[in-house]
Amino acid sequence: MAAFDPELIRGDFPILQKLIYLDNAATSLSPRQVVEAQNDAEYNYRANVGRGIHRLSRIATHQYLEAHEILKRFFGGENGTLAFTKNTTEAINTVSLGLRWNKTDRIVTTIQDHHSNLLPWYRLYNEGRVAGVDVARGLSGVILPEDVEACITKDTRLVAIGHASNVFGTITEAEEIAKICKDYGVLLLLDGAQTAPHLPLNLEKLACDFFCFSGHKMLGPMGTGGLWISPDVAEPDIPAPLFAGGGMVAQVDGTSFTCVEGHARFEAGTQNVIGAVGLAEAARYLMRLGMENVASHSAALARRMISGLSEIPGVHIYTPSGVPLIGTVSFTLEGVHPHEVAYLLDEAAGIMVRSGEHCCQPLMKGLGLAGGTVRASAYCYNSEDDIDMLTATVEEIAGMVK
């Protein structure tokens, strides 16, 4: 692909001939190249990995191991460990359930975070395994490094924070927060579900300890994702495996066993090899586009959304202006429930958006939004025309309720 051209990119997504898809913060579409890579694996080398000498197993094993390396290269984390999971949620839970907690430990997270980066920590507290969870407050759309630092105490063991808000589309100053965590000797987990699809990342430069992501938000198959662990993480901060079984064991002796090193310790049992192949192809596709191009395009579309929607009477925009953004904008329309707005956008113009609380109930309660928001989220295959159609249709809906 010679240049970044949304119109050319759209040709790889047949479904876009029929609709405008602006629900990318929930899940992205997959290009035909990803589907074809999975079909090739199904038709030509479907086999269990790491457990066979025959040629299909050898080919499948090579492709599966290569997928790990491609994803590490994509994220700028070649020296770390990258284990495949089903999604971001599983990756976060691998850390929350795998770390050896002291009952005096405390965890810091934020009110903006997705339930998947809140509930695993709340569960630890509710079960008495940690002393508390301190929540950084910030309802303006941006969590500042000083907001996080204010919550850190001598007992803080880990900061778990979203790299970007799935509601506001705002990007967290992760590098500054990483420096703060290092100064305090605190672990940092980044929920990268929203940034993995949009930003050029160098995890080793970013200096987080754990990075969690989902494949289905970055053009990959559903049921794929991963946990990256920094090479600087050492015992006792390396999580124990979430599951025990075949493939993750080095030696069994009586009733005791030892785990293998590296990603395999977190990948017990038969893995989603076909999904890993598809995820690797999605990463290749994005690397061909250039993540700098993707980031610039997504941010420009978000700014265009804010500009257009702000001209419509009755629209309240919750995504702030003048800050770094991915492609996500949240808004409400006075007098119309967000679900009704989403329904009318689909019915009137074939525009797919998300509505509701977006798995962020504490944030929505803090904002006083019982019905949540309408969330439109753009990606590499969306165009300015898509955004203009969104704003024009919202304006039509607003005119219906005057």
Secondary structure, 3 states (H helix, E strand, C coil): CCCCCHHHHHCCCHHHHCCEECECCCCCCCCHHHHHHHHHHHHHCCCCCCCCCCHHHHHHHHHHHHHHHHHHHHCCCCCCEEEEECCHHHHHHHHHHHCCCCCCCEEEEECCCCHHHCHHHHHHHHCCCCCEEEEECCCCCCCCHHHHHCCCCCCEEEEEEECECCCCCEECCHHHHHHHHHHHCCEEEEECCCCCCCCCCCHHHHCCCEEEEECCCCCCCCCCEEEEECCCCCCCCCCCCCCCCCCCEEEEECCEEEECCCHHHHCCCCCCHHHHHHHHHHHHHHHHHCHHHHHHHHHHHHHHHHHHHCCCCCEEECCCCCCCECCEEEEEECCECHHHHHHHHHHHHCEECEEECCCCHHHHHHHCCCCCEEEEECCCCCCHHHHHHHHHHHHHHHHHCC
